[in-house]
Amino acid sequence: MTDIVILGGGTAGTLIAHSLLKQPGSDAWNITVIDRDDEHHYQPGYLFVPFGMMPAKRIAKPRHEFLPKRVTFLVDEARRIDREHRLIELASGATIHFDQLVIATGTTPDPTAVPGMADGALWFSSVFDFYTLAGAMALKPAIEGMKKGRIVVHVSETPIKCPVAPLEFALLAQDYMRKKGRDWEVDVVYVTPLDGAFTKPVASKTLGGLLSERGIEQVTDFQVERIDNDAKELVSYDGRRVPFDLLVTVPPNRGSDVVVHSGLGDEAGFVPVDKHTLQSEIDPDIWVVGDATNAPTSKAGSVVHFEVASFIPNLLAHMAGRRLPRRFDGHANCFIESGRGQAMLLDFNYEQEPVTGVFPVPKVGPLTLLKPSAINHASKLAFEAVYWYGLLPGRPLPFPHDMSLAGKNLPPTTPAR
Ligand SMILES: Cc1cc2nc3c(=O)[nH]c(=O)nc-3n(C[C@H](O)[C@H](O)[C@H](O)COP(=O)(O)OP(=O)(O)OC[C@H]3O[C@@H](n4cnc5c(N)ncnc54)[C@H](O)[C@@H]3O)c2cc1C
């Protein structure tokens, strides 16, 4: 029997467990999934909780109910990966052997990384995150109670998971205040370490334009040094100060401690991989899928879905001693809630930046790229059911795994001389 261990039972770990069991010959594998808890969160829902658009009780479901019955599920914390002896050391004292290891430990916000954030007097009274369920729930009464002043939406550093989520938060906050008739007394400010609203030029220009249109001030190139709790100000390394009444921050996102303690991660705790095969750079029997990698694509559930389509054939080929047949192209597909019952859609990969157009059927859509529409918003809401009952169990979804250029408005190419 071959021991395949999946470390992390979140989006990637669950999808991989289901996908492996669909492969011929899977009865010759012992598949074990390890997670530190038995609560699977629908993380995209965190965005909606503070605005009363999704009840918090819909976010968490028992993890074991979404894992296939034929895998062994251990609720335990992995402390160290002993590569030499092919063992995972667990907090309980147990050790688990692996022949092939899949690291799917994701990324977690670390509010202790910015002085004055988690250790400040204002944490969870005027300074909140919404990247945890606890943060999103605590933020709800603060948003409801905000009658006037400045809501500052802030990204501490990149990369973060779902890099568009803070933009969505700013747009939803502005729309919430508009609907309450408070938008003339409540300002929304967007503070980012990037030089624009987003990383890619066309999307950055479009999204920056939308923020401006909605009266949301942007503060760019802001590398946060600390939060001054007494003055209620964000302070940057170059001495700039941004005052706030309510600060909604995305703390630095870090890889799992087990990766760091095992000497497998970079300085932020992400595992260096071949960005096309998802094989770790350090050990050919260690694979990394989802937010835990250092691959230069978005950290998103949609990306996990596209990655797994390449990862599974590569793992099978590797176990059979054959060359790796698939190359993940970096495909990412992200909805951006833009308020007013609309959302935008981004579709891109390692080579192609997000552009305008329609998706997934050329000329038809019905989804619109980089343009707000009601159908995009309806699709974003529908993603919740797709996530639990389509994506996690590995059912076929109506999106191509590799990004397609069809339907995209591409700039004309320079004719070859
Ligand atoms: C606010 C917000 C909005 C988002 N919106 C979207 C969206 O609209 N669309 C989209 O596609 N994506 C979205 N995402 C991102 C998406 O949720 C993640 O990219 C996705 O869940 C990543 O899957 P993963 O399996 O890599 O990590 P996770 O699903 O986070 O799973 C990692 C698992 O590893 C476990 N783990 C970690 N360390 C250990 C250890 N040492 N021992 C045992 N277990 C461990 C954790 O408990 C966790 O269960 C959003 C995320 C947030 C926070």
The ligand as an ORCA input file, in Angstrom:
! r2SCAN-3c Opt
* xyz 0 1
  C     -12.492     37.113      3.184
  C     -12.175     36.062      2.154
  C     -12.868     36.030      0.972
  C     -12.581     35.066      0.013
  N     -13.302     35.067     -1.151
  C     -13.011     34.162     -2.112
  C     -13.780     34.114     -3.319
  O     -14.719     34.890     -3.505
  N     -13.449     33.201     -4.257
  C     -12.419     32.315     -4.071
  O     -12.158     31.512     -4.962
  N     -11.679     32.325     -2.934
  C     -11.953     33.211     -1.947
  N     -11.232     33.216     -0.775
  C     -10.020     32.380     -0.663
  C     -10.288     30.914     -0.383
  O     -11.108     30.756      0.743
  C      -8.944     30.233     -0.144
  O      -8.053     30.585     -1.183
  C      -9.065     28.724     -0.116
  O      -9.843     28.337      0.991
  C      -7.675     28.086     -0.039
  O      -7.766     26.710      0.189
  P      -6.586     25.940      0.940
  O      -7.028     24.535      1.021
  O      -5.289     26.273      0.328
  O      -6.563     26.574      2.403
  P      -7.697     26.459      3.524
  O      -9.029     26.194      2.908
  O      -7.548     27.667      4.379
  O      -7.316     25.144      4.341
  C      -6.107     25.015      5.042
  C      -6.356     23.991      6.151
  O      -5.112     23.606      6.723
  C      -5.304     23.415      8.121
  N      -3.999     23.516      8.773
  C      -3.093     24.515      8.668
  N      -1.994     24.233      9.397
  C      -2.224     23.012      9.955
  C      -1.453     22.189     10.815
  N      -0.235     22.546     11.240
  N      -1.973     21.004     11.207
  C      -3.216     20.618     10.787
  N      -3.979     21.368      9.967
  C      -3.488     22.551      9.560
  C      -6.277     24.531      8.513
  O      -6.954     24.221      9.708
  C      -7.200     24.576      7.297
  O      -8.352     23.777      7.479
  C     -11.542     34.127      0.246
  C     -10.856     34.138      1.454
  C     -11.169     35.086      2.424
  C     -10.412     35.091      3.725
*
